[in-house]
Amino acid sequence: MEKKQKKILFALIAAAVLIAAVPFLALRGAEFGGSDDAGSKMAEQIHGEYEPWFTPVLESLTGGEIPGEIESLLFCVQTGIGVGITAFFMGRLYERRKLGKDDEEL
């Protein structure tokens, strides 16, 4: 690896670590919550009583509230699928460009 590439790689890794660490250090003791809870609380503050229009599909199927662990698991699965699709298409674009350069050299 070239010296310039090593510097860029180190800078990117350092930036990723800072992006992950700064919120935890700067916001000690803060509560991290989901946007669903924040939205319903804000609607309740503005209009008084807030009643959701519908219940989540899994809650209606199971007849009760979904545990937080299951909710987190489903969110992680959804994230993994999205990352997989994005990585697949980025890989396809990279290979297409790489193959196009190889054709030009011949």
C-alpha positions in Angstrom: 0.0 0.0 0.0 1.3 3.5 -0.8 2.2 5.9 1.9 -0.5 8.3 0.8 -3.2 5.5 0.8 -2.1 4.5 4.4 -2.6 8.1 5.5 -6.0 8.3 4.0 -7.0 4.9 5.5 -5.8 6.0 8.9 -7.7 9.3 8.7 -10.9 7.5 7.7 -10.6 5.1 10.6 -9.9 7.9 13.0 -13.0 9.8 11.7 -15.2 6.7 12.1 -14.0 6.3 15.7 -14.6 9.9 16.5 -18.1 9.8 14.9 -19.0 6.9 17.1 -17.3 8.1 20.4 -18.2 11.8 20.5 -22.0 11.4 21.1 -21.4 9.1 24.0 -18.8 11.3 25.6 -20.6 14.6 24.9 -24.0 13.4 26.0 -23.3 11.5 29.2 -26.5 10.6 31.0 -28.7 11.5 28.1 -31.6 9.3 27.1 -31.5 7.8 23.7 -34.9 7.0 22.3 -36.6 6.2 19.1 -38.4 8.7 16.8 -41.7 6.8 17.3 -41.8 7.8 21.0 -40.6 11.3 20.4 -43.3 11.9 17.7 -46.2 10.5 19.8 -45.1 12.6 22.8 -44.9 15.8 20.6 -48.3 15.1 19.1 -49.7 14.6 22.6 -48.2 17.9 23.7 -49.7 19.8 20.7 -53.2 18.2 20.6 -53.8 16.8 24.0 -54.8 13.2 23.9 -53.0 11.2 21.2 -54.4 7.9 19.9 -52.4 6.0 17.3 -54.3 5.3 14.0 -53.2 1.7 13.9 -51.2 -0.9 15.8 -48.0 -2.6 14.6 -48.6 -5.8 12.6 -46.6 -8.0 14.9 -48.4 -6.6 18.0 -51.8 -7.4 16.5 -50.7 -10.9 15.5 -49.2 -11.8 18.9 -51.9 -10.0 20.9 -49.4 -8.1 23.1 -46.5 -5.7 23.0 -43.3 -6.9 21.3 -40.2 -7.1 23.7 -37.4 -4.6 23.0 -35.0 -7.3 22.1 -37.2 -8.6 19.3 -37.7 -5.1 18.1 -34.0 -4.5 18.0 -33.4 -7.8 16.2 -35.9 -6.9 13.5 -34.3 -3.5 13.1 -30.9 -5.1 12.8 -32.2 -7.6 10.2 -33.7 -4.7 8.2 -30.4 -2.8 8.4 -28.4 -5.9 7.3 -30.7 -6.4 4.3 -30.3 -2.8 3.3 -26.5 -2.9 3.6 -26.4 -6.1 1.6 -28.3 -4.6 -1.2 -26.3 -1.4 -1.2 -23.0 -3.3 -1.1 -24.1 -5.6 -4.0 -24.9 -2.7 -6.3 -21.7 -0.8 -5.3 -19.7 -4.0 -6.1 -21.5 -4.3 -9.5 -20.7 -0.7 -10.4 -17.1 -1.1 -9.3 -16.7 -4.3 -11.4 -18.4 -2.7 -14.4 -16.0 0.2 -14.2 -13.0 -2.1 -13.8 -14.0 -4.3 -16.7 -14.6 -1.2 -18.9 -11.0 -0.1 -18.2 -9.7 -3.5 -19.0 -11.5 -3.4 -22.4 -9.9 0.0 -23.2 -6.4 -1.3 -22.5 -6.8 -4.1 -25.1 
